[in-house]
């Protein structure tokens, strides 16, 4: 065999082996055969936040609604304080599914080139506000002031920066990031003058620190609806364990139904979880105010995701708008809803590439 022919043969073998490895290890080859249903998973590692905007998750955990539906699948709940941390866990494979803000949810999809995660349900619409000192009454009053969001690149961080750009004051405001509890303390001390926060923290600043609302985020969206919290799952987990994902969704539906039928008991369940997770429960006035600003819903308001992707660019969080086509897979959700005799949820075209 000639040297040239031998080299070509070796190269062909190497390329063939690499291609086989790519398909075997779950690479991005979309032409590969679908993964086979492996039955119920041994465990489900579920992420969530200790916020009222994650009320559906907190109710499901406190009332054991997820565990009931999951049966022999062990539920392993994991608390996060902001979306970017949860994204790292999902992409790193240490988390299977997570309740998360829309901004980090899009980031998880974009960072994996649309491969690693899928949007499978909504959880909460609304529940985020820009709260400010009493002497601030218009956007221009924020010039020279310090405004806080929970974490760089999280849902409220994107919303604030996009709003500041729209008001042409982005470069005149100091934006910083603090954990929500630290923001409350800093606002009380006068170290920060404004904050764009999810519930219950915006309510806590208003009722415990004398803040007032400058912007309620729902005012910025059509019909006052935007996806504050959604449920996403690793694509591989969804393919391998569709029964487990459906069980998780049945638990979520039960949680939202429980909140609708038993508001007082649902609030108590959320408060009990918050006390266990943060060491402090909420006063009744804070609970009532925070609850009034949210809507627990299975609808992820999927039609808003292309705009949210553009907002991340406007905010300077992303260099280009993520292509979110194909992000939503509501098949499992709508299968369960149909079984329960409930109306299906419209993916608004986000399920198509």
Number of C-alpha atoms within 10 A of each C-alpha: 6 6 8 8 10 11 11 11 11 11 12 12 11 12 11 12 11 12 13 12 12 14 15 11 8 14 14 14 12 10 7 12 8 10 13 10 13 12 11 19 17 12 14 22 16 23 25 25 24 23 23 24 30 24 31 28 29 25 28 24 20 18 17 15 21 23 20 16 18 25 12 13 16 13 19 13 16 13 13 18 15 22 28 22 13 28 23 14 17 23 17 11 15 12 22 24 29 29 27 30 28 29 26 21 28 26 23 25 24 20 13 12 14 20 20 22 28 25 27 26 29 26 28 30 24 24 28 26 26 23 26 27 22 13 11 18 13 10 14 14 13 22 14 13 15 17 24 27 27 24 20 18 23 24 30 26 25 28 25 24 26 22 20 21 14 12 11 12 17 18 12 14 17 14 20 15 17 15 13 23 12 12 24 20 14 16 21 17 11 12 13 21 23 27 33 27 26 28 26 23 25 29 28 21 25 18 15 14 18 15 24 21 20 19 18 17 23 20 13 13 11 9 8 12 20 26 27 29 30 26 26 29 24 21 18 18 22 23 15 18 20 20 18 24 24 23 23 25 24 21 25 27 24 19 27 23 16 18 19 13 11 12 13 11 13 24 21 18 19 26 25 18 22 20 13 11 14 11 9 12 17 18 12 12 12 21 20 15 18 23 20 12 20 22 20 23 20 22 21 29 23 24 15 17 25 16 12 23 23 17 21 26 17 21 21 14 20 17 11 13 18 22 17 23 14 17 26 22 21 22 17 21 24 20 14 18 18 12 9 11 9 11 9 16 18 15 22 14 13 21 18 12 9
